[in-house]
Amino acid sequence: MSRLNLDFSLSHHRRRYGVVVISLLLLCAFVFFGEKILVNNLEQNWTSIKTEKEQLLIQKVQSSFQQFQSESVEAVKQIAQHSTIVTSLSNRSTSTRILFEQIGILAPTEQTMELFDSSKRLLCWNGNEGIQTDTLWLNSQPTSFVVQGPIYSFLVVVYPVLHNSTLIGYGVSKRLFDVNYPINNRFINAEVFSSTFTSRLGREVQFDFSSPSKFSEELIPVSLSGIDGTQICTVLLPSLNLDEQEESVNTIARNIVHALILCLFLTIWMGVRSLHWLKQRNSIGLFWWLSTIWILRYFFIWLDIPSSFFQMKIFEPTYFASVFGFGIAKSVGDLFLTSIALLGTIILLVNSLVKRNLAAEKSKLNSLAAWSSIFIFSLTLPLLLRGFAAIIRSAVFDSTLSYYDPMYILPQFPLGVMLLSLFLISFALIMAGVAGISATRLALQRMFYLTSPLRLWVIVTGIFIAGNVLFEILHPNPLFSLTERFGYLALFFFGAMNTSSSFLQKNIFFHLKSTLVLSVLSILALLYPLDQQTHEFDRSHAEEHALNIIRPADTYLKILTRQALQELSNSEIINSFRETEPNVLKKLAFKAWARSILSREGYNCSVTFYKNEGTILSTFYLGADWSSPNVHPDSLAYPKSVELVERYIGSHIVNVYEGYTPVRNKDGFLEGGVSVQISAGAQSLLGGETPEYFRNYSGNDFISHVRQFTFSEYANAKLAFSSSETFPLGNELPAQVKNQTQHQTNFWIDEQINNQTYETYFFRPIDSPNDNSWYSLSMKKLDAGWHLFNVLRIVLFYSCCLFVLFLVYVFVSFVRGNRSLFSFRTKLIVTFFVVALIPTAILAYYNRQYAVERAEQSIIEQLKRETITITSALQRQWAIFTPFDLETFNDRHAITVANDVQIDFTVFADAYESASSKPELFRAELFDRRMNSDVYSNIILQQKGFYTNVQSIGTLQYIVGYRPLLTEAGLTFGIVAVPTLFRLQEIDEEIVQRNAFLFGAFMFAMLVALVVGFVSSHQISSPLHRLLQATKKIGAGDFDVQIRSNRTDEFGELEQSFETMLHNLKQSQEEIIKAQRELAWKEMAKQVAHEIKNPLTPMKLSIQHLRQAYIDRVGDFDKLLQQVSGTILEQIETLSRIASEFSHFGRMPERKIGQCELHALLLDVTNLYKEHTGVVFDLQFCPNSPIISADKEELRRAFMNIIKNSIQAMNERGTIAVRTHIANLMADIRFHDTGPGIAEAAREHLFEPNFSTKTDGMGLGLAIVKKTIDDLGGTIVVESETGSGTTVTIQLPLIHHQPERKND
Amino acid sequence: MKQVTLHMITTLILACSVCLSQPDEVSLNVHSQTEMLQQMDEPVDNLSKIISEIEQAVQNNSAEKLSHYFTKKISLSLRGTESGMFSANQAHYIIRDFFSKQKLTNFRFTSKGTSGDDLYATGGGALFIRGKREVVQVYIGFLKSGSSYLISQFNIY
C-alpha cells in the first residue's frame, strides 16, 4: 500500500513539474514571437507611432519646463511681494543688512536671488552670480528668458516689486538651466548639476536661442515659452530612431527570456532532485549539488545576471576585473557571487566527506585507497593556497579600489563588497584545509588504530609538510614561499584541533564556537597577503613612475604636445572661430583645454588661440603666469614643430615643450592658429601638478594613493634637487647606493631622513656612467602603528558583518522557537561587552565631534594668521591703502605675492574679484567672481575684522577665510580671501591622524572591555559550570566527583555545600546499595535453597525407596535401581545446572573483546534455530553492516537468549523479524516475534534477576542479556502488547565510539 | 573508501580549476618594470605587423586581441564612460563592454609617429550608439617593451 502511495505521489509531482516546464517554454515562445510581432508592428507603423511618441515627448518637455519655470517664478514672487522687502524698498533709508538677511531667508538653495532698486542698482543678493545681470532686462512686467553662457546657461525670471502700483524695484531669480561643463571628475560630475532642467528631462538635448529657423530632420524642435507667452528658446530633442526603439524592445524581451530560462532551469532542477533514486545515493547527490552550483553560476554569466537587471557600479569592471575563472570575476559583484558558490562547494564537500563517509562504519579501510587520497590531498592543499594567493594578488593589482584609504574608518560600498568576497574565499580555504586535515587524521586513526593523539598529530603534520616541500619543488611559481605556506598550515592545524568534534557531531555552522574560530582564522589568513600585496602595489607604482621619468631623449611630453595640437585644431574648434559672442570666445581656450588630452594629464600648460591677423583670440593657462608665445602674422600659416625651450614663468626659468599649428577650415582658408606649451619642470615628472578637481579624470590617477612620492636627484653622490623640502640639499648618497656596480640600475632601500624612515627606489638609465648620479622616488614607510590601524579597520568591518549575521541567526532561531541559544557565560560576555560598548561609543562620538571642532578651529586660526600675512604684504610691500591702489593690482602681482609668502589668495573690490593668484579657477568658472552674500554682509555691512565661510567646488568643500583691507581711516575698500583648497592634502593628513588616533583609542577600549568581559564571565561562570558538570555526572551515577574550590565568596560556599551534600548522598547511596545487595543475596539464597531442595526431595525419596526395596528384597530390584539412579542423576544434573547459572550470574567470565560484525553474528544465531521448522526468520538488514567492539560469544549468547524466548513464547510456530539500522553512530537491532505478547504486569520486571514467566529456569536470562548490553554501553528496550507480539530493541555504539567500559 | 577517494579527486579537480583558470603573468604579455628598463635598447621586430594587427583588432572591435598588447597598467579614456588608469585585465573588460554597447566602424590609422622609443598612432572612425552615428577620434600610445611595442594608452574621443 505504501509503495502504491509513493508511486502515485511521484507521478503527481512529475506531472506538476512537467506542467510548469511546458508553461515556461510556452511563455518563452510567446515572448519570442511577441517581440517579432512588436518589432514588425513598429516597422510597419513607424510613422504614426513616431508622431504619437514625439507628441507625447513634446508635451512632457513643455510641461516639465513650465513646472521648472513656475518654481522660479513662485520663489521670486515671494520675495518681490514680501512685506519687509516692499517696506524696505519704499523706505530707502532701510539698512542693506536687513535686505541681505531677508533674501537669505527667503531664497531657495538652488536659485540665485538678486534685488534691484528702481534705478536698477543692485542692492543685495544671495547665491552665486552665475552670469552678470544686464539691467536692460529689468522691466515693469514679469518676464522670463534664458541666458546662454559658454559653460552655464541660466533661466532668468524678473519680477517687479510694486508698492501701491508704483514700481519700486525688481526681483531677479537666476536658476541653472543647462551645463556644458567640460571637466568631469569625482568632484565635478553630472550629479553635481542634477538640479538643471536637462537633468530633469533625463536625456541629452540641445538648445537654440536664435530666431526660429529650419532644423535638421533628426531633431524635434520644442518651443519653450516664458511667463509672458513669448518664445524664449527652442529645445532640440533627438528625433526618435527606429533602431533605438527596436533595441529597447529587444532588450526588454531578452531580459524577460533570460528570467524565464532561469525559472526553467530551476524547475527542471527541482524536478530531477525529487527523484527517489537520487535521494538515496549520497555520492550522486553530492555531484548533483556541485554541478548545480557551478552550472547556475556560469548560467548567470551567460545571461548577464544580475548586471542586466541592476545597473550598479559593482557589476562594472572599473572597480575590479580579473580574467580569473573565464569570467566569474569580471567585476566586484561577480566575484561576490563566485565566492558564495565556492563557499557552498566547500561546505557540501566537507559535510558529505566527513559526516557521511568517515563517520559511517564500513568494512576495513582499503589502505591503498586511503594512502592515495592522503597523498592527493597533501598536494591539493598547497595548490588551493596558490589559488588563494592568485586571487588576492588579482584583487589588488586588477582593481582601482583603495584598500587602505585612511579617510574612512568603514569601507565604502564597493570596497565592502570586495572585502566580503575575499573573506568568503578565505573562509572556504580554511574550511577545506581544516576538513582535509581532520579527515586525514581520522583515516590514519582507523587504519592503524592509533590511540595516542600526539602521535597522530605528528604523523599528520609530517605528511602535510612533506606535501608542501614537494609542491615547492614541482611548481615553478607557487606565489607563497615555503615559510608562508607553513604558516598557513599552522592555521589549518589550529583550526582542526579546535573544531574536529564539531565536524563529526553536527553541522559546522550550527556550532557557534567553531564558526567563530574559523572566521578568526579566515581573517588572519586574508590580512597578511592583502597587506603584502598592497605594499607591493605601492612599489610597482613607484617603479612605473621611474620608467616614465627616465625615458631617454624625447619624452612623453613631446607626444602629448603634438597630440594636443592635433586635437585643438579639429573641426569643432574651427567652427568656434566664427563665434561672435565675446563671452563664448573668451572661454574657447578653456573649453578646448578641458576637452583635450591636456586636462586628463594634469600638466601645467597654456593654450592660446590666435586670430588670422596674429592677435590673441583666447588663452587659458594653468599653474603659473605663462606668457603666450608671440606668433608673427607672417608665420601664422606655418606649423612649428614641438621643441624643448626655456621660458620665464614668473621669475623662474622653466623647461617647456612648445608647439604651434595653424587652424584651417575645410576649404583650406586660414582661420588662425593655436599654440600649446607644457611645463617640463621637476614636479611634472610626477604626473602633473594640477589638483584633482581640475582634471578630467575619475579620480583613479597614477599618483592618487595614500603615500606621496618625493622625487630627488643625486649628482656626484650628493642631493642636488628634491621636490620636498624635508630632504636637505647636499645630503650624501646612501652607502648601499654608492657601492653598486655599473650594471645595477634600480633597487629599493630604506633610509632615514629627519627621523622619518622612507622606502626609496633608486634608479638610473641603463647607459648612464657610473658617476654616482641617481634619481630616487621616496615614500614614507608605514610603521607598525599604521599597519595596526589598517588591520583594525578591516577587523572592525568584518566584526560588523559577523554581528549582522549573528543577529539574523538569533532572529531566525527566535522565530523557530529556540529560546535557549546561549550559555550563561556567553550571555555574561555579551552583557559586559554591550555595557562597555555603549558609553565608549558615545564617548568616541563626542570625542570625534570635539576633535572635528578643534581641527576646524585650528584651520580658522591658521586662516587668521594667513590673511594677516597677505594684508600686511599688500600694504607694506605693495602700498595698497586705497581703492585706487587696488585697481592697479592684477593677477600677476597676486602670483608674485603668493609665491613669496607661499599662500594663495584672492582680492575682492566692490564685491567682485579683482586679482587672484589662481586666475585659472575664475577663468574656468569654478570660482564665482562675485563675493558670497554672507561674506559681504558680515565684512562690509557688519564691519567684522575676520570671517570664515564654507565654499565648494562640486562636492569638494573647503573653508575660506576673509579679512577686510582698510584705509588709514579704517574704511573697508577690499577683502582678502584665503581658501584652504590648496592645503587639502595637509588637512587630509591631519584628519587621517585624528581618525587613526580616535579609532585606535576606541578599538583599544573595546578590546580591553572584551578581555575584561571574557575573564570576568569566566570567573563568574566557572563555578556554575563545574557544578553543572558535577550534577550531570551524579545523574549518570558517578558519585566520585570532586569539586575543588579555593573560593571564599558565595560561590565558594555553594561549592562547599555541594561537596557536603554529595558526600552525604554517596554515603546514603552506598548504604542503599549494600542493603539492596544483601536483600538480593538473601532472595537469591532463598531461591537457590528452594531450587536446590526441589531436586533433593526426589533424590531423598528415591534413595529411601531404594533402601526399603533392598530391605524388602523386592523382586525387580535391578529395575528399581536403574530407575532410582536415573532419577538421582537427573536431579544431580539439575543441581549442576542451577549451580552453573548461578555462577554465570555471580561472576562474568573473562571477556575477549574484538571487532564484531553484527550481520554475520545475527545470521549465525538465526541459522542455529532453523531446525524449528515452524519458525520463520524475516531478516532485513541495513546496507552497511555495523561493526561494534564486543565479546562475540557473549553477544551471541545474548541474541540466542532473546530468540529462544521468542520461540518459546510463540510455541515454536510464528515469525521472528530481525531488523538492523544505523543512526546517530549507534547500531539498532530489533527482534519482533508474533507471539502472544507480555502482560503489562510482567513488563516492569523483565530484567530483574530471578523473574521468569516460564515454568522452568532461573529467570536470569534477560538479566544476563541486559548486563551484557549495559556493559557494552548500549540499551535494551522491550515493547509488547498482548496479542501483537513483542519487540526487543537493542542499541549498541559503533566501533570507536564506545564509552568507557564498566569493569566488574 | 571509494567515496573518500571520490571526494579527494573532486577537491583536486576544483583546486586545479582554481589555479589553471588564473593565467600567470607571462600569458598576459606583461613585463616587470625592471625588464622593461633593461630592454629599451633592443630593436623592434615587425613594427608594421604589430600596428596592422592592432588596427585589425580595433576594426573588429576585438578587446580580446587588443588586450594581448596591453602593458600592465594602461590609461583608458573612452567616450561617454569612465577614464583612468586600469590594469590590463580591467582594460580588457572595459573595452569589451564598450564595444558591446557601441560599434566602432570604418576605423583606420591615419597617422603614426615616433618619439625616441615611444610610438603613437591615431585614426578616425564612427561609433554607432543607439542607432546614431558619431564621428570619433582614436588615439593609441605605445611603449617599447623588448622587441615589441605594447599599448600604454587607448583613447576614443
Interface residues (C-beta under 8 A of the other chain):
Chain A: P238 N241 L242 D243 E244 E247 N282 S283 L286 F287 L290 E316 P317 T318 F320 A321 S322 V323 F324 G325 F326 K330 S331 T345 L349 S352 L353 R356 N357 L358 K362 L365 N366 A369 A370 S372 S373 I376 F377 L379 T380 L383 L384 R386 G387 A390 I391 S394 F397 D398 S399 T400 A432 G436 A439 A443 N477 S540 E543 E544 A546 L547 I550 R551 P552 A553 D554 T555 Y556 K558 I559 R562 Q563 Q566 E567 N570 R595 I597 R600 N696 Y697 S698 G699 N700 D701 F702 T745 N746 F763 I766 D767
Chain B: M1 K2 Q3 V4 T5 L6 H7 M8 I9 T10 T11 L12 L14 A15 C16 S17 V18 C19 S21 Q22 P23 D24 L28 S32 Q33 T34 M36 L37 Q38 M40 D41 K72 K73 S77 E82 S83 G84 M85 F86 S87 N89 Q90 H92 Y93 I94 D97 G113 S115 G116 D117 D118 Y120 T122 R130 G131 K132 Q137 Y139 G141 N155 Y157
